[in-house]
């Protein structure tokens, strides 16, 4: 937490720290959100999970969701991506829409 708060003093408005099985931390100048991993399914391949998380987080930001909900979306998307080899389970636009519905954001 100290590192995230310290980095905010150098200019960024939002800092996200992904922590694998530990979930993620999202820092802004007004809030800190801790996003847990939602389920403990078997991880087949974690390759690219951080990129998928980032895509989900940015999609949430572009749709003007709160930082908490951006983190929830990103966590779901990254969680789906690790269930298969390579890009086999990467979420697509239909998966994104389903995630929004499951989280009651749409």
Protein Blocks (a to p, Z undefined) as FASTA:
>chain_A
ZZmmmmmmnopabdcddehjnopadddfkbccddddfbdcddfblghklmmmmmmmmmmm
mnopafklmmmmmmmmmmmmmmpghjllgccfklmmmmmmmnopZZ
